[in-house]
Amino acid sequence: MTPTEFSALDGTPAAPPRSNGELVFEHPWETRAFGLAADLVAGGHFDWSDVQHALISQIGRWEADESPGRRPWSYYEHWLAALEALVADRELLDEIALQERAHSYAARPHGHDH
């Protein structure tokens, strides 16, 4: 993937975190979530503007939530929620299959990063 392929995300509220121009990931799952979105875009399932709109929507919901139990800010948690929403919206996986895969990934042993 070239930088111009996801340039629709630059300079917007959906822009990925960067340091010295390079994408920044704190955890392996964040890298995988980003890569999965890139693969789905490359596969023609949706485009970067769809990711951008879904992500902005997720961030907007988080910003509007003023409850004391609101989760702390996490860019890639919003990214993942947006990706899940797009997968469900495009019916790439049904809700049960999506949840089963999420639980399967979450159950992997610590240190298993792929």
TIKOLDO-702724 format. One record per residue: residue number from 1; residue in three letters; x, y, z of N, C-alpha, C, CB in turn. Coordinates in pm, whole numbers. Glycine has a CB too. Layout:
+-----+------+--------+--------+--------+--------+--------+--------+--------+--------+--------+--------+--------+--------+
| seq | type |     nu |     nv |     nw |    cau |    cav |    caw |     cu |     cv |     cw |    cbu |    cbv |    cbw |
+-----+------+--------+--------+--------+--------+--------+--------+--------+--------+--------+--------+--------+--------+
| NUM |  Ala |      X |      Y |      Z |      X |      Y |      Z |      X |      Y |      Z |      X |      Y |      Z |
...
+-----+------+--------+--------+--------+--------+--------+--------+--------+--------+--------+--------+--------+--------+
This chain:
+-----+------+--------+--------+--------+--------+--------+--------+--------+--------+--------+--------+--------+--------+
| seq | type |     nu |     nv |     nw |    cau |    cav |    caw |     cu |     cv |     cw |    cbu |    cbv |    cbw |
+-----+------+--------+--------+--------+--------+--------+--------+--------+--------+--------+--------+--------+--------+
|   1 |  Met |     86 |   -117 |      0 |      0 |      0 |      0 |     90 |    123 |      0 |    -97 |      0 |    122 |
|   2 |  Thr |     60 |    214 |    -87 |    135 |    338 |    -92 |     66 |    443 |     -7 |    151 |    388 |   -237 |
|   3 |  Pro |    140 |    546 |     38 |     79 |    651 |    121 |    -39 |    718 |     53 |    181 |    755 |    157 |
|   4 |  Thr |    -37 |    730 |    -79 |   -148 |    797 |   -147 |   -274 |    713 |   -146 |   -110 |    830 |   -290 |
|   5 |  Glu |   -261 |    583 |   -124 |   -379 |    498 |   -124 |   -472 |    528 |     -7 |   -338 |    353 |   -120 |
|   6 |  Phe |   -420 |    579 |    103 |   -508 |    615 |    213 |   -497 |    764 |    246 |   -476 |    531 |    336 |
|   7 |  Ser |   -459 |    844 |    145 |   -444 |    988 |    165 |   -576 |   1054 |    202 |   -388 |   1053 |     41 |
|   8 |  Ala |   -689 |    989 |    174 |   -819 |   1045 |    213 |   -827 |   1060 |    364 |   -933 |    956 |    162 |
|   9 |  Leu |   -744 |    988 |    438 |   -748 |    995 |    584 |   -655 |   1103 |    639 |   -711 |    861 |    643 |
|  10 |  Asp |   -566 |   1157 |    559 |   -472 |   1259 |    607 |   -542 |   1392 |    627 |   -356 |   1276 |    508 |
|  11 |  Gly |   -510 |   1458 |    738 |   -562 |   1591 |    766 |   -707 |   1594 |    808 |   -545 |   1677 |    647 |
|  12 |  Thr |   -763 |   1479 |    843 |   -902 |   1472 |    887 |   -905 |   1419 |   1030 |   -987 |   1383 |    793 |
|  13 |  Pro |  -1022 |   1426 |   1095 |  -1031 |   1364 |   1228 |  -1003 |   1214 |   1224 |  -1168 |   1388 |   1287 |
|  14 |  Ala |  -1007 |   1155 |   1105 |   -982 |   1012 |   1092 |   -835 |    980 |   1065 |  -1066 |    956 |    980 |
|  15 |  Ala |   -748 |   1080 |   1062 |   -607 |   1058 |   1029 |   -540 |    969 |   1133 |   -532 |   1191 |   1018 |
|  16 |  Pro |   -472 |    864 |   1089 |   -401 |    775 |   1183 |   -289 |    848 |   1256 |   -345 |    654 |   1108 |
|  17 |  Pro |   -258 |    805 |   1378 |   -146 |    864 |   1452 |    -14 |    845 |   1377 |   -136 |    803 |   1593 |
|  18 |  Arg |     69 |    949 |   1380 |    198 |    942 |   1313 |    307 |   1002 |   1401 |    193 |   1016 |   1177 |
|  19 |  Ser |    428 |    961 |   1374 |    547 |   1020 |   1434 |    650 |   1031 |   1323 |    600 |    934 |   1556 |
|  20 |  Asn |    698 |   1152 |   1301 |    793 |   1177 |   1191 |    740 |   1124 |   1058 |    927 |   1113 |   1222 |
|  21 |  Gly |    610 |   1137 |   1036 |    549 |   1096 |    911 |    515 |    948 |    900 |    638 |   1130 |    802 |
|  22 |  Glu |    559 |    868 |    995 |    534 |    724 |    993 |    414 |    690 |   1080 |    659 |    647 |   1039 |
|  23 |  Leu |    335 |    591 |   1035 |    223 |    545 |   1117 |    275 |    489 |   1249 |    141 |    437 |   1041 |
|  24 |  Val |    199 |    512 |   1355 |    238 |    467 |   1488 |    136 |    367 |   1540 |    251 |    588 |   1586 |
|  25 |  Phe |    185 |    252 |   1584 |    101 |    148 |   1644 |    162 |    113 |   1778 |     90 |     23 |   1551 |
|  26 |  Glu |     79 |    110 |   1883 |    129 |     75 |   2016 |    123 |    -74 |   2043 |     50 |    149 |   2121 |
|  27 |  His |     31 |   -144 |   1975 |     10 |   -286 |   2000 |     -3 |   -360 |   1867 |   -118 |   -308 |   2088 |
|  28 |  Pro |     36 |   -486 |   1864 |     26 |   -563 |   1739 |   -116 |   -567 |   1681 |     74 |   -704 |   1761 |
|  29 |  Trp |   -218 |   -572 |   1764 |   -355 |   -578 |   1712 |   -390 |   -451 |   1634 |   -455 |   -598 |   1828 |
|  30 |  Glu |   -330 |   -339 |   1669 |   -358 |   -215 |   1596 |   -303 |   -225 |   1454 |   -295 |    -95 |   1670 |
|  31 |  Thr |   -185 |   -281 |   1441 |   -126 |   -301 |   1309 |   -213 |   -395 |   1226 |     17 |   -358 |   1322 |
|  32 |  Arg |   -260 |   -503 |   1289 |   -345 |   -598 |   1218 |   -476 |   -534 |   1175 |   -372 |   -720 |   1305 |
|  33 |  Ala |   -537 |   -452 |   1262 |   -663 |   -386 |   1227 |   -642 |   -292 |   1110 |   -720 |   -309 |   1349 |
|  34 |  Phe |   -533 |   -219 |   1110 |   -504 |   -129 |    999 |   -481 |   -209 |    871 |   -380 |    -42 |   1031 |
|  35 |  Gly |   -403 |   -315 |    881 |   -374 |   -399 |    765 |   -499 |   -466 |    709 |   -273 |   -504 |    801 |
|  36 |  Leu |   -588 |   -508 |    798 |   -712 |   -570 |    752 |   -795 |   -470 |    673 |   -792 |   -623 |    871 |
|  37 |  Ala |   -803 |   -347 |    722 |   -876 |   -244 |    647 |   -811 |   -222 |    511 |   -880 |   -111 |    727 |
|  38 |  Ala |   -679 |   -216 |    508 |   -608 |   -196 |    381 |   -636 |   -312 |    284 |   -456 |   -183 |    405 |
|  39 |  Asp |   -638 |   -434 |    335 |   -667 |   -551 |    251 |   -810 |   -547 |    197 |   -644 |   -680 |    328 |
|  40 |  Leu |   -905 |   -506 |    282 |  -1044 |   -499 |    237 |  -1064 |   -388 |    134 |  -1137 |   -475 |    357 |
|  41 |  Val |   -991 |   -277 |    151 |   -996 |   -171 |     49 |   -935 |   -223 |    -81 |   -920 |    -43 |     99 |
|  42 |  Ala |   -818 |   -286 |    -72 |   -751 |   -339 |   -191 |   -838 |   -444 |   -261 |   -615 |   -400 |   -153 |
|  43 |  Gly |   -917 |   -517 |   -182 |  -1005 |   -619 |   -238 |  -1133 |   -564 |   -297 |  -1038 |   -719 |   -134 |
|  44 |  Gly |  -1153 |   -433 |   -286 |  -1270 |   -370 |   -345 |  -1396 |   -378 |   -263 |  -1295 |   -431 |   -475 |
|  45 |  His |  -1385 |   -415 |   -136 |  -1504 |   -427 |    -51 |  -1558 |   -291 |     -8 |  -1472 |   -510 |     71 |
|  46 |  Phe |  -1468 |   -194 |      5 |  -1503 |    -54 |     30 |  -1379 |     27 |      2 |  -1554 |    -31 |    177 |
|  47 |  Asp |  -1390 |    159 |      7 |  -1273 |    243 |    -20 |  -1237 |    324 |    104 |  -1299 |    336 |   -139 |
|  48 |  Trp |  -1126 |    396 |     93 |  -1077 |    470 |    210 |  -1175 |    577 |    257 |   -943 |    534 |    178 |
|  49 |  Ser |  -1251 |    633 |    164 |  -1349 |    733 |    209 |  -1458 |    667 |    294 |  -1412 |    805 |     88 |
|  50 |  Asp |  -1490 |    541 |    267 |  -1586 |    469 |    352 |  -1529 |    449 |    492 |  -1622 |    332 |    290 |
|  51 |  Val |  -1400 |    413 |    497 |  -1333 |    398 |    627 |  -1333 |    531 |    700 |  -1187 |    346 |    609 |
|  52 |  Gln |  -1300 |    637 |    629 |  -1297 |    771 |    688 |  -1432 |    807 |    749 |  -1256 |    875 |    583 |
|  53 |  His |  -1538 |    791 |    675 |  -1671 |    828 |    723 |  -1713 |    742 |    843 |  -1774 |    815 |    610 |
|  54 |  Ala |  -1686 |    612 |    836 |  -1720 |    524 |    947 |  -1640 |    560 |   1072 |  -1696 |    377 |    909 |
|  55 |  Leu |  -1514 |    593 |   1054 |  -1429 |    629 |   1167 |  -1471 |    762 |   1228 |  -1283 |    636 |   1123 |
|  56 |  Ile |  -1500 |    860 |   1146 |  -1546 |    989 |   1197 |  -1676 |    970 |   1274 |  -1566 |   1091 |   1081 |
|  57 |  Ser |  -1763 |    884 |   1226 |  -1888 |    856 |   1295 |  -1863 |    793 |   1432 |  -1975 |    764 |   1210 |
|  58 |  Gln |  -1771 |    696 |   1437 |  -1737 |    632 |   1564 |  -1678 |    732 |   1663 |  -1638 |    517 |   1542 |
|  59 |  Ile |  -1587 |    816 |   1614 |  -1526 |    917 |   1700 |  -1632 |   1015 |   1749 |  -1413 |    992 |   1625 |
|  60 |  Gly |  -1724 |   1053 |   1662 |  -1831 |   1144 |   1700 |  -1918 |   1087 |   1811 |  -1917 |   1177 |   1581 |
|  61 |  Arg |  -1948 |    956 |   1803 |  -2026 |    892 |   1910 |  -1950 |    895 |   2042 |  -2061 |    747 |   1872 |
|  62 |  Trp |  -1820 |    870 |   2036 |  -1739 |    873 |   2157 |  -1738 |   1014 |   2216 |  -1594 |    826 |   2128 |
|  63 |  Glu |  -1720 |   1115 |   2132 |  -1716 |   1253 |   2179 |  -1850 |   1296 |   2240 |  -1680 |   1347 |   2064 |
|  64 |  Ala |  -1959 |   1246 |   2186 |  -2092 |   1282 |   2236 |  -2127 |   1212 |   2367 |  -2198 |   1250 |   2132 |
|  65 |  Asp |  -2057 |   1105 |   2397 |  -2084 |   1029 |   2519 |  -2019 |   1101 |   2637 |  -2030 |    882 |   2507 |
|  66 |  Glu |  -2101 |   1158 |   2721 |  -2049 |   1230 |   2838 |  -2066 |   1151 |   2966 |  -2117 |   1365 |   2851 |
|  67 |  Ser |  -2094 |   1022 |   2954 |  -2115 |    940 |   3072 |  -1984 |    919 |   3147 |  -2178 |    804 |   3034 |
|  68 |  Pro |  -1993 |    902 |   3279 |  -1871 |    880 |   3357 |  -1798 |    751 |   3319 |  -1905 |    877 |   3505 |
|  69 |  Gly |  -1870 |    656 |   3263 |  -1810 |    528 |   3226 |  -1753 |    525 |   3086 |  -1909 |    421 |   3239 |
|  70 |  Arg |  -1744 |    640 |   3021 |  -1691 |    644 |   2884 |  -1550 |    589 |   2882 |  -1694 |    788 |   2827 |
|  71 |  Arg |  -1523 |    505 |   2784 |  -1389 |    447 |   2770 |  -1288 |    558 |   2739 |  -1386 |    339 |   2659 |
|  72 |  Pro |  -1165 |    540 |   2782 |  -1063 |    639 |   2749 |  -1038 |    642 |   2598 |   -931 |    609 |   2824 |
|  73 |  Trp |   -981 |    751 |   2552 |   -952 |    767 |   2410 |   -857 |    659 |   2362 |   -891 |    905 |   2383 |
|  74 |  Ser |   -891 |    598 |   2250 |   -804 |    502 |   2182 |   -836 |    509 |   2034 |   -823 |    357 |   2239 |
|  75 |  Tyr |   -748 |    568 |   1956 |   -770 |    582 |   1813 |   -804 |    447 |   1750 |   -647 |    643 |   1745 |
|  76 |  Tyr |   -723 |    346 |   1778 |   -743 |    220 |   1709 |   -862 |    141 |   1761 |   -619 |    137 |   1721 |
|  77 |  Glu |   -910 |    167 |   1880 |  -1038 |    108 |   1920 |  -1150 |    165 |   1835 |  -1066 |    132 |   2071 |
|  78 |  His |  -1143 |    295 |   1805 |  -1241 |    356 |   1716 |  -1225 |    300 |   1574 |  -1227 |    511 |   1716 |
|  79 |  Trp |  -1102 |    283 |   1532 |  -1073 |    227 |   1400 |  -1135 |     89 |   1389 |   -919 |    221 |   1376 |
|  80 |  Leu |  -1113 |      6 |   1490 |  -1166 |   -130 |   1488 |  -1319 |   -129 |   1487 |  -1115 |   -209 |   1609 |
|  81 |  Ala |  -1381 |    -45 |   1568 |  -1528 |    -35 |   1569 |  -1580 |      9 |   1433 |  -1575 |     63 |   1679 |
|  82 |  Ala |  -1511 |    103 |   1369 |  -1552 |    148 |   1236 |  -1538 |     35 |   1135 |  -1467 |    270 |   1192 |
|  83 |  Leu |  -1428 |    -39 |   1144 |  -1406 |   -152 |   1053 |  -1514 |   -258 |   1072 |  -1267 |   -212 |   1076 |
|  84 |  Glu |  -1546 |   -289 |   1198 |  -1652 |   -386 |   1226 |  -1785 |   -339 |   1170 |  -1664 |   -412 |   1377 |
|  85 |  Ala |  -1813 |   -210 |   1183 |  -1938 |   -155 |   1129 |  -1943 |   -168 |    977 |  -1954 |     -6 |   1170 |
|  86 |  Leu |  -1831 |   -141 |    911 |  -1827 |   -156 |    765 |  -1843 |   -302 |    722 |  -1695 |   -102 |    710 |
|  87 |  Val |  -1778 |   -392 |    793 |  -1790 |   -535 |    761 |  -1935 |   -580 |    777 |  -1696 |   -620 |    852 |
|  88 |  Ala |  -2000 |   -536 |    885 |  -2140 |   -572 |    906 |  -2229 |   -506 |    801 |  -2185 |   -531 |   1047 |
|  89 |  Asp |  -2206 |   -378 |    774 |  -2288 |   -304 |    677 |  -2280 |   -367 |    539 |  -2244 |   -159 |    671 |
|  90 |  Arg |  -2162 |   -411 |    499 |  -2142 |   -471 |    366 |  -2172 |   -621 |    368 |  -1997 |   -449 |    318 |
|  91 |  Glu |  -2211 |   -672 |    485 |  -2245 |   -813 |    503 |  -2131 |   -906 |    460 |  -2370 |   -846 |    424 |
|  92 |  Leu |  -2008 |   -865 |    493 |  -1892 |   -950 |    463 |  -1885 |  -1066 |    561 |  -1762 |   -867 |    469 |
|  93 |  Leu |  -1931 |  -1044 |    684 |  -1948 |  -1149 |    785 |  -2076 |  -1117 |    859 |  -1825 |  -1157 |    884 |
|  94 |  Asp |  -2148 |  -1220 |    902 |  -2265 |  -1190 |    984 |  -2218 |  -1165 |   1128 |  -2368 |  -1307 |    979 |
|  95 |  Glu |  -2306 |  -1112 |   1210 |  -2271 |  -1072 |   1347 |  -2214 |  -1188 |   1428 |  -2393 |  -1015 |   1418 |
|  96 |  Ile |  -2271 |  -1305 |   1414 |  -2225 |  -1421 |   1490 |  -2083 |  -1458 |   1448 |  -2320 |  -1542 |   1470 |
|  97 |  Ala |  -2057 |  -1464 |   1318 |  -1923 |  -1498 |   1269 |  -1821 |  -1394 |   1312 |  -1922 |  -1511 |   1116 |
|  98 |  Leu |  -1861 |  -1266 |   1308 |  -1771 |  -1159 |   1351 |  -1736 |  -1174 |   1498 |  -1836 |  -1022 |   1326 |
|  99 |  Gln |  -1835 |  -1201 |   1582 |  -1810 |  -1218 |   1725 |  -1725 |  -1342 |   1752 |  -1942 |  -1228 |   1801 |
| 100 |  Glu |  -1752 |  -1450 |   1681 |  -1672 |  -1572 |   1699 |  -1525 |  -1547 |   1666 |  -1727 |  -1686 |   1612 |
| 101 |  Arg |  -1500 |  -1476 |   1558 |  -1361 |  -1446 |   1520 |  -1296 |  -1353 |   1622 |  -1356 |  -1383 |   1380 |
| 102 |  Ala |  -1371 |  -1254 |   1669 |  -1316 |  -1163 |   1769 |  -1279 |  -1238 |   1896 |  -1416 |  -1051 |   1802 |
| 103 |  His |  -1365 |  -1328 |   1941 |  -1336 |  -1406 |   2062 |  -1218 |  -1500 |   2040 |  -1459 |  -1486 |   2105 |
| 104 |  Ser |  -1210 |  -1556 |   1921 |  -1099 |  -1645 |   1890 |   -966 |  -1571 |   1896 |  -1118 |  -1708 |   1752 |
| 105 |  Tyr |   -962 |  -1452 |   1836 |   -838 |  -1372 |   1840 |   -805 |  -1330 |   1983 |   -851 |  -1248 |   1751 |
| 106 |  Ala |   -907 |  -1292 |   2059 |   -884 |  -1246 |   2196 |   -835 |  -1359 |   2286 |  -1012 |  -1185 |   2253 |
| 107 |  Ala |   -869 |  -1482 |   2253 |   -832 |  -1597 |   2337 |   -690 |  -1647 |   2308 |   -931 |  -1710 |   2315 |
| 108 |  Arg |   -624 |  -1594 |   2207 |   -489 |  -1642 |   2175 |   -393 |  -1609 |   2290 |   -438 |  -1579 |   2043 |
| 109 |  Pro |   -293 |  -1691 |   2309 |   -199 |  -1667 |   2419 |   -121 |  -1538 |   2403 |   -104 |  -1782 |   2430 |
| 110 |  His |    -80 |  -1482 |   2516 |      0 |  -1360 |   2517 |    126 |  -1383 |   2434 |     36 |  -1317 |   2662 |
| 111 |  Gly |    163 |  -1283 |   2356 |    284 |  -1292 |   2274 |    258 |  -1346 |   2136 |    384 |  -1378 |   2342 |
| 112 |  His |    138 |  -1395 |   2113 |    102 |  -1445 |   1979 |     54 |  -1323 |   1900 |     -9 |  -1561 |   1985 |
| 113 |  Asp |    138 |  -1270 |   1813 |    106 |  -1142 |   1749 |     71 |  -1152 |   1602 |    221 |  -1051 |   1765 |
| 114 |  His |     36 |  -1268 |   1553 |     -5 |  -1277 |   1413 |   -118 |  -1376 |   1396 |    113 |  -1318 |   1325 |
+-----+------+--------+--------+--------+--------+--------+--------+--------+--------+--------+--------+--------+--------+
